[in-house]
């Protein structure tokens, strides 16, 4: 069952700027790790199911660190996602259809039932603000160097992306009653993706 997704993800987390997980450390800088990945899928298809224009949020919490595993996770689907699209995305993001999500799935031991909510993405000149129903307010502001170019991390420790833009996530917060409540210590990232299997 082949699939492909092309788009952008935004990912603030609980860590301070310079998340240890990006560099291969097994423990978050608070002794635990929580974060979200907001997937804005600009083009996509999964075995005939059109995924173009869908939005889905992955929220995860790890008792030690992302790479150490034993995490709890949930998917949040935008209200415009239909049942067929949701089923396909649950399989893909859950690692059941191979590709980049398969190793991520091995880091999750507890998957909570998916939820439907509104996902609003507001892109400004210098930052992106994302509202996920009553669960989260997320801020992603790219870091830039002296020449104005984005600050990038190439070939980081997590295998699902090789080129990310580092960003500030200050102001981000997450509150799902069944997961850890957190506010960002300042780390975030953005990446363009083109994934398939």
C-alpha positions as CSV (number, residue, x, y, z in Angstrom):
1,X,0.0,0.0,0.0
2,X,2.1,2.9,-1.2
3,X,1.9,6.4,0.2
4,X,3.5,9.8,-0.2
5,X,3.2,13.1,1.7
6,X,4.7,16.5,0.8
7,X,4.4,19.5,3.0
8,X,5.8,21.4,6.1
9,X,5.9,20.5,9.7
10,X,6.2,22.8,12.7
11,X,7.5,21.4,16.0
12,X,7.8,23.2,19.3
13,X,8.8,21.1,22.3
14,X,9.3,21.4,26.1
15,X,13.1,21.7,25.8
16,X,15.2,24.8,26.0
17,X,16.8,26.2,22.8
18,X,19.0,23.4,21.4
19,X,16.9,20.3,22.2
20,X,19.2,17.5,23.4
21,X,17.2,14.9,21.3
22,X,18.3,16.6,18.1
23,X,21.9,15.8,19.1
24,X,21.4,12.2,20.1
25,X,21.0,12.6,23.9
26,X,18.6,10.1,25.6
27,X,17.3,12.6,28.1
28,X,15.4,15.9,27.7
29,X,16.8,18.9,29.5
30,X,14.0,18.8,32.1
31,X,14.6,15.1,32.6
32,X,11.6,14.4,30.4
33,X,10.5,15.4,26.9
34,X,7.2,16.5,25.4
35,X,6.5,18.0,22.0
36,X,4.2,18.3,19.0
37,X,4.6,17.9,15.3
38,X,2.0,19.8,13.2
39,X,1.9,18.3,9.7
40,X,0.5,20.6,7.0
41,X,0.2,18.2,4.0
42,X,0.3,20.2,0.7
43,X,0.2,17.1,-1.5
44,X,-0.5,13.5,-0.5
45,X,-1.9,10.1,-1.5
46,X,-2.2,6.8,0.3
47,X,-3.2,3.9,-1.9
48,X,-5.7,6.0,-3.7
49,X,-6.9,8.1,-0.8
50,X,-6.2,11.8,-1.4
51,X,-4.4,13.4,1.5
52,X,-3.8,16.9,-0.1
53,X,-4.8,19.8,2.1
54,X,-5.1,17.8,5.4
55,X,-3.7,18.8,8.7
56,X,-2.8,16.5,11.6
57,X,-1.0,17.0,14.9
58,X,1.1,14.4,16.6
59,X,1.7,15.0,20.3
60,X,4.1,12.9,22.3
61,X,5.4,12.7,25.8
62,X,8.4,10.6,27.0
63,X,9.4,10.0,30.6
64,X,13.1,10.5,29.9
65,X,13.7,11.6,26.3
66,X,12.4,11.1,22.8
67,X,15.2,8.7,21.7
68,X,14.9,6.8,24.9
69,X,11.4,5.7,24.0
70,X,8.5,4.4,26.2
71,X,6.4,7.4,25.0
72,X,2.7,8.2,25.1
73,X,1.2,9.8,21.9
74,X,-2.0,11.0,20.4
75,X,-3.1,12.2,16.9
76,X,-5.4,15.3,16.5
77,X,-7.1,15.6,13.2
78,X,-8.5,18.8,11.7
79,X,-12.3,18.8,11.4
80,X,-12.0,18.8,7.6
81,X,-10.3,15.4,7.6
82,X,-12.7,12.7,6.5
83,X,-12.9,9.1,7.9
84,X,-11.0,7.5,5.0
85,X,-8.2,10.1,5.3
86,X,-8.0,9.7,9.0
87,X,-7.7,6.0,8.8
88,X,-4.9,6.3,6.2
89,X,-3.0,8.9,8.3
90,X,-3.4,6.9,11.5
91,X,-1.7,3.9,9.7
92,X,1.1,6.0,8.1
93,X,1.9,8.1,11.3
94,X,1.6,4.9,13.4
95,X,4.4,3.3,11.4
96,X,2.1,0.5,10.0
97,X,2.9,1.4,6.3
98,X,6.7,1.7,6.7
99,X,8.9,4.6,5.8
100,X,10.1,7.3,8.2
101,X,7.4,6.8,10.8
102,X,8.2,3.1,11.4
103,X,11.2,3.9,13.7
104,X,9.3,6.7,15.4
105,X,6.5,4.2,16.2
106,X,9.0,2.0,18.0
107,X,9.5,4.9,20.5
108,X,5.8,4.9,21.5
109,X,4.4,2.3,23.9
110,X,1.0,3.9,24.6
111,X,-1.1,5.3,21.8
112,X,-4.2,7.2,23.0
113,X,-7.3,7.4,20.8
114,X,-7.3,10.1,18.1
115,X,-9.3,13.3,18.5
116,X,-11.0,15.6,16.1
117,X,-10.5,19.4,16.6
118,X,-9.8,22.6,14.8
119,X,-6.2,23.2,13.6
120,X,-5.5,26.8,12.6
121,X,-2.2,27.9,11.1
122,X,-1.4,31.6,10.9
123,X,1.7,32.5,9.0
124,X,3.3,35.8,9.7
125,X,6.4,37.4,8.2
126,X,8.6,36.3,11.1
127,X,6.6,33.6,12.9
128,X,3.9,31.0,12.6
129,X,1.2,30.6,15.2
130,X,-0.9,27.5,15.4
131,X,-4.0,26.8,17.5
132,X,-5.1,23.2,18.1
133,X,-8.6,23.4,19.5
134,X,-8.4,23.8,23.3
135,X,-5.3,21.7,23.5
136,X,-2.5,23.9,22.4
137,X,-1.2,27.3,21.3
138,X,2.0,26.9,19.4
139,X,4.6,29.5,18.3
140,X,7.4,28.8,15.8
141,X,9.8,31.7,15.0
142,X,12.8,30.7,12.8
143,X,16.3,31.6,14.1
144,X,18.4,33.5,11.7
145,X,22.2,34.2,11.4
146,X,23.9,37.5,11.0
147,X,23.3,37.5,7.2
148,X,19.6,36.8,7.7
149,X,19.7,33.2,6.6
150,X,17.9,30.5,8.6
151,X,19.8,28.6,11.2
152,X,19.8,25.0,10.1
153,X,20.7,21.6,11.6
154,X,21.8,19.0,9.1
155,X,21.6,15.2,9.7
156,X,20.4,15.4,13.3
157,X,20.1,12.3,15.4
158,X,16.4,11.6,14.7
159,X,16.3,9.7,11.4
160,X,13.0,11.1,10.0
161,X,14.6,14.3,8.7
162,X,18.0,15.5,7.5
163,X,17.6,19.2,7.2
164,X,15.6,21.3,9.7
165,X,15.4,25.0,10.4
166,X,15.9,25.7,14.1
167,X,13.4,28.1,15.7
168,X,12.2,29.6,19.0
169,X,9.1,28.0,20.5
170,X,8.7,30.4,23.4
171,X,5.0,30.9,24.2
172,X,4.0,27.4,23.1
173,X,1.9,25.4,25.5
174,X,0.0,22.1,25.5
175,X,-2.7,20.8,27.7
176,X,-4.4,17.5,27.1
177,X,-5.9,16.0,30.4
178,X,-4.6,12.6,29.5
179,X,-1.0,13.8,28.8
180,X,1.7,15.9,30.5
181,X,0.9,19.6,30.5
182,X,3.9,21.7,29.4
183,X,5.2,25.1,28.2
184,X,8.1,25.3,25.8
185,X,11.5,26.1,27.2
186,X,12.2,27.8,23.9
187,X,13.0,25.1,21.3
188,X,11.2,24.6,18.1
189,X,11.9,23.5,14.5
190,X,10.5,23.7,11.0
191,X,11.1,21.4,8.1
192,X,9.9,20.8,4.6
193,X,9.2,17.1,4.0
194,X,8.7,14.7,1.0
195,X,8.2,11.2,2.5
196,X,7.0,8.0,0.9
197,X,7.0,4.3,1.2
